[in-house]
Amino acid sequence: MPTARETLLDAALAALTDRSWSAIRMADLAAAARVSRQTLYNEFGSKEGLARALARREADTYLQGVRTLLAAPAPPERNLVAVAEWTVARAAARPVLRALLTGAWNERLPAPRPLRPGARPAPV
């Protein structure tokens, strides 16, 4: 059974399919995930914290997929081709991942700011 955190992140990704990040309300996400707003704020602290968690989960999931593909028992060049093909397909279907990989954030996506003021975002 997914945790409240995972359910909230899933709700945020689903909301991004038809609304821009600025139009998404925390109360709507809590309702979609069937948790209280307090649970949402306990998990993420703020909408910015949710954006960071969403980007982090997308990056972690992507990197795990790359590790899995590279570890396949096949010639290294075949594994690299598999990673490239999978990356293109995955990024096409997942706008947050595409923005992480390309730096092409737009007003529809939650471009998370660094935790420390003045720090530059780390390249993925």
C-alpha positions in Angstrom: 0.0 0.0 0.0 1.5 3.4 -1.0 2.4 5.8 1.7 0.7 9.2 2.1 3.8 10.8 0.7 3.8 8.6 -2.5 0.1 9.2 -2.9 0.5 12.9 -2.7 3.4 12.9 -5.2 1.3 10.8 -7.6 -1.6 13.3 -7.2 0.8 16.2 -8.0 2.0 14.4 -11.1 -1.5 13.6 -12.2 -2.6 17.3 -11.6 0.2 18.5 -13.9 -1.4 16.7 -16.9 -4.1 19.3 -17.2 -3.1 22.3 -15.0 0.0 24.4 -14.6 1.9 24.2 -11.3 0.8 27.7 -10.3 -2.9 26.6 -10.8 -2.5 23.5 -8.6 -3.8 24.1 -5.0 -2.4 22.2 -2.1 -6.0 21.6 -0.8 -6.9 20.0 -4.1 -3.9 17.7 -3.9 -4.8 16.7 -0.4 -8.3 15.9 -1.5 -7.2 13.9 -4.5 -4.8 11.9 -2.3 -7.5 11.5 0.4 -5.4 12.9 3.1 -5.8 16.1 5.2 -4.0 19.3 4.3 -2.1 19.0 7.5 -0.7 15.6 6.4 0.4 17.3 3.1 2.1 20.1 5.0 3.6 17.7 7.5 5.2 15.7 4.6 6.5 18.6 2.5 6.3 21.8 4.5 5.2 23.9 1.6 4.4 23.8 -2.1 8.1 24.5 -2.8 8.9 21.4 -0.6 6.5 19.4 -2.6 8.1 20.6 -5.9 11.6 19.5 -4.6 10.2 16.1 -3.5 8.6 15.6 -6.9 11.7 16.5 -8.8 13.8 14.3 -6.4 11.5 11.3 -6.9 11.6 11.7 -10.7 15.4 11.9 -10.6 15.8 8.9 -8.2 13.4 6.8 -10.3 15.2 7.7 -13.5 18.6 6.9 -12.0 17.4 3.5 -10.7 16.1 2.7 -14.2 19.5 3.6 -15.7 21.3 1.4 -13.2 19.0 -1.5 -13.9 19.5 -1.2 -17.7 23.2 -0.9 -17.4 23.4 -4.0 -15.2 21.6 -6.2 -17.8 23.7 -9.2 -18.9 24.3 -7.9 -22.4 27.2 -6.3 -24.3 27.9 -2.8 -22.9 27.0 -1.1 -26.2 23.6 -2.8 -26.2 23.0 -1.6 -22.7 23.9 2.0 -23.6 21.5 1.9 -26.5 18.8 0.6 -24.2 19.5 3.4 -21.8 19.3 6.0 -24.6 16.1 4.7 -26.0 14.5 4.3 -22.5 15.6 7.9 -21.6 14.0 9.4 -24.6 10.7 7.4 -24.1 10.6 8.1 -20.4 11.3 11.8 -20.8 8.7 12.1 -23.5 6.1 10.7 -21.1 7.2 12.5 -17.9 7.5 16.3 -18.2 9.2 16.8 -14.8 11.9 14.3 -15.8 12.3 16.0 -19.2 12.8 19.3 -17.5 15.3 17.8 -15.1 17.3 16.3 -17.9 17.2 19.3 -20.2 16.8 22.3 -17.9 13.8 23.3 -19.9 11.5 24.3 -17.1 8.4 26.3 -17.9 5.4 27.9 -16.1 3.5 24.6 -16.2 6.1 22.7 -14.2 7.3 23.0 -10.6 10.8 24.3 -11.0 12.2 23.7 -7.5 14.4 26.4 -6.0 17.6 25.4 -4.1 17.2 24.9 -0.3 19.8 27.6 0.4 19.1 31.1 -0.8 21.6 32.2 -3.4 22.7 28.6 -4.3 22.5 27.5 -7.9 20.5 24.5 -8.9 22.6 21.4 -9.3 22.8 20.0 -12.8 21.4 16.4 -13.1 
